[in-house]
Amino acid sequence: MTGGTLERRQATELRTNGRRLEGYAATFNSEARIGSFIETILPGAFRSALAGDVLALLDHDTGKVLGRTRSGTLRLSEDTRGLAFSLDLPDTAAGRDALALAERNDLGGMSFGFLVPKGGESWVGERRTLQTIGLKEISIISAWPAYPDTSLALRARDAGQDGRRRRLILAELGAWA
């Protein structure tokens, strides 16, 4: 894995259908400015991750599991637009909170945490293209992240000195490293 640091991205499409949330956790072929570079996710990038166990969390908090692919409460698929999800919310405090905020249209959007396997990315200047993504979790974001650029801007292209420094800073911020 490149650098071994879990990366996160944010998207905004989310809709309710009873106790089910649906939408896109990521879109393909859209340019996103991530700190000092531009990133694009190619179609098929999540294909290998769809066979694994992926969690659905509230605000990237592993103590607030909302569902998972292994149990069937989270369903993920790729289509021409991106990584689609359908999540059956649990009758827990976190699930009820997520549903109430979604019904009021108060949620900040969606995010996902991932690793990039070796050979899963390419760089041309300041443009990063992701061909393969090791998806670990998708998250419903109840508000805008406290530090929207922190975990994104501190990533380095290589796992050298900058990568080590980045992992230490992310660990101090409580991000997965």
C-alpha positions in Angstrom: 0.0 0.0 0.0 1.3 3.5 -0.8 2.4 5.0 2.4 0.0 2.8 4.4 -2.1 5.8 5.4 -5.9 5.6 5.2 -7.1 8.4 3.0 -10.6 9.9 3.1 -12.7 11.7 0.5 -16.0 13.5 0.7 -19.1 13.6 -1.6 -22.5 15.1 -1.2 -25.2 12.9 -2.7 -27.5 11.2 -0.2 -31.2 10.4 -0.1 -33.6 8.6 2.3 -36.0 5.8 1.5 -37.7 4.7 4.8 -34.9 3.5 7.1 -32.6 3.2 4.1 -30.0 5.7 2.9 -28.8 5.6 -0.7 -26.5 7.6 -2.9 -23.0 7.8 -4.1 -19.9 7.6 -1.9 -17.6 8.5 -4.8 -18.0 9.5 -8.5 -15.8 8.6 -11.4 -13.9 10.8 -13.8 -14.6 13.9 -11.7 -11.6 16.1 -10.8 -11.1 16.9 -7.1 -8.6 19.3 -5.8 -6.8 17.6 -2.9 -4.4 20.1 -1.3 -1.8 20.8 -4.0 -2.9 18.2 -6.5 -5.9 17.1 -8.6 -7.2 13.6 -8.3 -9.5 11.5 -10.5 -11.0 8.1 -9.8 -11.3 5.8 -12.8 -14.3 3.5 -13.4 -13.6 0.1 -12.0 -11.3 1.4 -9.2 -13.5 -0.1 -6.5 -14.0 -3.5 -8.2 -11.7 -5.5 -6.1 -12.8 -3.9 -2.9 -16.5 -4.9 -3.5 -15.7 -8.5 -2.6 -14.4 -7.6 0.8 -16.0 -6.5 4.1 -16.6 -2.8 4.0 -18.1 -0.9 6.9 -20.6 2.0 6.9 -19.8 4.4 9.8 -21.0 7.7 11.1 -18.3 10.3 10.9 -15.5 7.8 10.4 -16.1 6.6 14.0 -15.5 2.9 14.3 -17.6 3.0 17.5 -20.7 4.0 15.3 -21.1 1.1 12.9 -24.2 1.6 10.8 -23.8 -1.5 8.6 -21.4 -3.7 6.7 -21.3 -5.6 3.5 -20.6 -8.9 5.2 -24.0 -8.8 7.0 -25.8 -7.5 3.9 -26.9 -4.2 5.6 -24.6 -2.3 3.3 -24.7 -2.9 -0.4 -22.1 -1.4 -2.7 -21.9 -1.4 -6.5 -20.2 0.4 -9.3 -22.1 1.8 -12.1 -21.1 4.3 -14.8 -21.4 7.2 -12.4 -19.5 5.9 -9.4 -19.6 3.9 -6.2 -23.3 3.6 -5.3 -24.4 2.5 -1.9 -27.6 1.4 -0.2 -27.6 1.2 3.6 -30.2 -0.2 6.0 -29.9 2.0 9.1 -29.9 0.2 12.4 -32.3 1.1 15.3 -29.4 2.4 17.4 -28.6 5.9 18.6 -26.2 6.5 15.7 -28.7 5.1 13.2 -31.6 7.2 14.5 -29.4 10.3 14.5 -28.3 9.7 10.9 -31.9 9.1 9.8 -33.2 12.2 11.6 -30.5 14.4 10.1 -31.0 12.9 6.6 -34.8 13.5 6.7 -34.1 17.2 7.6 -31.5 17.4 4.9 -28.9 18.4 7.6 -26.2 15.9 6.7 -22.9 17.1 5.4 -22.6 14.3 2.8 -20.7 11.1 2.3 -17.1 10.2 2.7 -15.0 7.1 2.3 -11.7 5.8 3.7 -9.3 3.8 1.6 -5.8 2.6 0.9 -4.1 2.6 -2.4 -2.4 -0.7 -3.3 0.9 -0.8 -5.0 0.4 0.1 -8.7 -3.1 1.5 -8.0 -2.2 5.1 -8.8 -0.4 7.1 -11.4 0.9 10.6 -11.4 1.4 13.1 -14.3 2.8 16.3 -12.8 0.3 17.4 -10.1 -2.5 15.0 -11.3 -3.1 11.8 -9.5 -5.3 9.1 -11.1 -6.6 6.3 -9.0 -7.0 3.0 -10.8 -7.4 0.7 -7.8 -8.8 1.6 -4.4 -8.7 -0.6 -1.3 -12.0 0.5 0.2 -12.2 0.1 4.0 -15.3 2.2 4.9 -17.8 4.6 3.8 -19.1 7.3 6.2 -22.1 9.4 6.6 -20.8 12.8 7.6 -23.2 14.6 10.0 -21.4 18.0 9.6 -18.5 19.4 7.6 -15.2 17.9 8.8 -13.5 20.0 11.5 -10.3 20.2 9.4 -11.5 19.6 5.8 -8.0 19.8 4.3 -5.9 18.2 7.1 -5.7 14.6 6.2 -5.9 15.4 2.5 -3.2 18.1 2.3 -0.7 16.2 4.4 -0.4 13.2 2.1 2.8 12.8 0.2 3.5 11.1 -3.1 6.0 8.7 -1.7 6.5 6.9 1.6 9.8 8.6 2.3 10.5 11.3 4.9 7.3 13.2 4.0 5.2 10.0 4.3 6.6 9.3 7.8 6.0 12.9 8.9 2.4 12.7 7.5 1.7 9.5 9.4 2.9 11.1 12.6 0.7 14.2 12.1 -2.3 12.1 11.2 -1.8 9.9 14.3 -1.7 13.0 16.4 -5.0 14.2 14.8 -6.6 10.8 15.6 -6.8 9.7 11.9 -6.3 6.1 11.0 -2.7 5.5 10.1 
